[in-house]
Amino acid sequence: LSVCLAAVSLLTLGRKTPLKFTKRMIRSLAAAAILIFAFNFAIFFRAEHWVILSGLLTGPLTALACLAVLPLEHGIRRKYIRRARDKMRGLSCRVIGITGSFGKTTTKNMLYDLIKDSFRTVRTPASYNTEMGVAMTVLNDVTPETEILICEMGARRRGDIAALCGI
């Protein structure tokens, strides 16, 4: 696990934004560490070449740990989306959704620059165009004084835009 973290640190060396250990990343790493430790403990006394087995199975065990925390991550995501939906129900701001294949972020930023002096406007930051990105924008940036919310809306699969509109 420490070798993986060192590799990630080296890969992100010199980037403008440093590696950030989010709560989600910490949960996944903790699950991987627990699973790898449990596996090593279980085979230490039974396998002749436990170090080789441990090294070979660290990747698959890490992937298994990430799959194990998916239900928890899904529940957390649903909670944030529900809170954002509830917050929007109590507000009277207009929402402008921008979608398409190319140019969503540029279009959103141009529209924001055009109307920001006339209306109290909030936009999704950077390329936040998923349910979670829109939900976090609503929860963190939208206030009762917000008149217009500009949302970039990405669609990777069927139903994504409907889900974003649901917020």
Solvent accessible surface area in square Angstrom, and as a share of the most:
residue,aa,sasa,rsa
1,L,64,0.32
2,S,85,0.55
3,V,120,0.69
4,C,65,0.39
5,L,55,0.27
6,A,55,0.42
7,A,46,0.35
8,V,50,0.29
9,S,55,0.35
10,L,124,0.62
11,L,145,0.72
12,T,25,0.14
13,L,138,0.69
14,G,80,0.77
15,R,149,0.54
16,K,206,0.87
17,T,93,0.54
18,P,111,0.70
19,L,58,0.29
20,K,154,0.65
21,F,95,0.40
22,T,63,0.36
23,K,159,0.67
24,R,146,0.53
25,M,50,0.23
26,I,93,0.47
27,R,63,0.23
28,S,23,0.15
29,L,40,0.20
30,A,47,0.36
31,A,23,0.18
32,A,1,0.00
33,A,38,0.30
34,I,121,0.61
35,L,52,0.26
36,I,20,0.10
37,F,142,0.59
38,A,50,0.39
39,F,45,0.19
40,N,31,0.16
41,F,129,0.54
42,A,51,0.39
43,I,27,0.13
44,F,91,0.38
45,F,151,0.63
46,R,194,0.71
47,A,26,0.20
48,E,151,0.68
49,H,111,0.50
50,W,78,0.27
51,V,98,0.57
52,I,105,0.53
53,L,69,0.35
54,S,15,0.10
55,G,55,0.52
56,L,124,0.62
57,L,63,0.31
58,T,28,0.17
59,G,48,0.46
60,P,80,0.50
61,L,24,0.12
62,T,36,0.21
63,A,57,0.44
64,L,94,0.47
65,A,2,0.01
66,C,55,0.33
67,L,111,0.55
68,A,70,0.54
69,V,18,0.10
70,L,90,0.45
71,P,96,0.60
72,L,94,0.47
73,E,18,0.08
74,H,96,0.43
75,G,39,0.37
76,I,44,0.22
77,R,83,0.30
78,R,79,0.29
79,K,88,0.37
80,Y,57,0.22
81,I,0,0.00
82,R,129,0.47
83,R,115,0.42
84,A,0,0.00
85,R,65,0.24
86,D,76,0.39
87,K,62,0.26
88,M,28,0.13
89,R,171,0.62
90,G,69,0.66
91,L,37,0.19
92,S,116,0.75
93,C,18,0.11
94,R,176,0.64
95,V,76,0.44
96,I,60,0.30
97,G,42,0.40
98,I,20,0.10
99,T,75,0.44
100,G,42,0.40
101,S,94,0.61
102,F,190,0.79
103,G,42,0.40
104,K,32,0.14
105,T,43,0.25
106,T,82,0.48
107,T,66,0.38
108,K,0,0.00
109,N,53,0.27
110,M,120,0.54
111,L,46,0.23
112,Y,42,0.16
113,D,80,0.42
114,L,139,0.69
115,I,29,0.15
116,K,90,0.38
117,D,131,0.68
118,S,84,0.54
119,F,84,0.35
120,R,142,0.52
121,T,20,0.12
122,V,24,0.14
123,R,81,0.30
124,T,0,0.00
125,P,53,0.33
126,A,74,0.57
127,S,68,0.44
128,Y,102,0.39
129,N,31,0.16
130,T,54,0.31
131,E,22,0.10
132,M,57,0.25
133,G,8,0.08
134,V,5,0.03
135,A,0,0.00
136,M,55,0.24
137,T,3,0.02
138,V,1,0.00
139,L,34,0.17
140,N,103,0.53
141,D,65,0.33
142,V,2,0.01
143,T,61,0.35
144,P,106,0.66
145,E,99,0.45
146,T,10,0.06
147,E,63,0.28
148,I,13,0.06
149,L,2,0.01
150,I,0,0.00
151,C,5,0.03
152,E,2,0.01
153,M,16,0.07
154,G,13,0.12
155,A,63,0.49
156,R,181,0.66
157,R,155,0.57
158,R,240,0.87
159,G,42,0.41
160,D,27,0.14
161,I,53,0.27
162,A,74,0.58
163,A,34,0.26
164,L,8,0.04
165,C,90,0.54
166,G,39,0.37
167,I,23,0.11
